[in-house]
């Protein structure tokens, strides 16, 4: 048994990495890397671990939270699908590679895959 605090009655859930309360976590705020002038995006399809459903993944993006959130919101709205943000990637429901490719190119991204 380790001496690591996971939950505290005074503060609630504790971040296991930095030890601060989860709603005031210090480690998640410091991970935003700058967005380069030329962004390269890699498109791919994944099915594994999703019950046979396909997901379009836009990968190799900078790990910048606000940038990824804004990109995911714009792609989900333009393609009329759901999706989520992962570190350095955006996942969109279904096979929407043909719709996403011109949208990313219009933003000035180099698109591979």
N, C-alpha and C positions, 0 to 999 in steps of 0.2 A: 504494500500500500504506500503510495507516494504522499508527500506533504502538500501537494498542489491543491489550491482552493478552486473548486468548480462553481460553487454557488455560495452566496453569503446572504443571510437574512436581512442585513442592512443595505446591501447593494444589489441583490439579485444575481443574475448570471454573470460570471467572470470570464474574460477572454483567457484561454489557456496559454496564449503566446506571450502577451505583454502583462497580464495580471490586473489590468484595469477593468472596470465594469463594461459589459458588452456594448451598451449604448454609448459609451465614451471611449471605445477601443482606440489605442494609440497606434497599433501596428497597421491597421487597415488604412489609415489616413496618410501614412508615409510611403505607400507603395505606388503612388501615381508617378509614372515615368513620363517625360516630356514626349509630345507628339512630333515626330520628324516631319520635315517639309515634304518628303516623298514617302508615302505609305504604300507598302506592298501587302496585298491581301491574297490569301490562298483559299480557294473554294473547294469544298469536298462534300461528299454525301456519306452519312453514317447511318447504319441500321442496327449495329450490334448493341445489345443491352436495352433496346427500346421496344421490344415486343413486335418486331417486324416493321415498325413505322420508320419512315425515312426522315432524316433531319439534314438540312443544309447548314454546313459550318463555314463561317468566314473566319479564318484562322490567321496567325502570324501578325496580329495587330498589336499596337503598343498597349501595355497594361496600364491604361489611364481610365479610371472609373467614369468621370464625366464624358469623356470622348466616346467610350464604348456605349454608355447609356443613350447618348444622343444618336449615335449611329444605329443602335438596335431599334430605337423608337421610329426613326425615319424608314428603315428597311421593313419593319413590321407593318407600318402604315402603307407604304408603297406596294407591298406584296399582298396585303390583306391576310396576313397569317400571324400566328402567335410565335413567341420566341423568348429567349433568355440570354443573359450575359454571363459569360465565364471569363476567368482571367486570360486576357489576350485573345478572346474569341467571342463571336456572336453566333448563337444557334437559332435557326428559323425552322418552323415546322414544315415538313414536306420538301419536295424537290423543286426549289425555286431558283436554281442556279441561272437559268436563262433570263429571268427577270431581274436578278440581283446584279449580274455582270455589267449591264449598261449603267445602272445606277451608281455603282462604285466607280466606274470609269468617268462618269460625269463629275464626280467629286474629286477627280485627279488622282485616284489610286491606281497603282499598277496591279492588274488582276491576273493571277495565275491559277490554272486548274479549271 
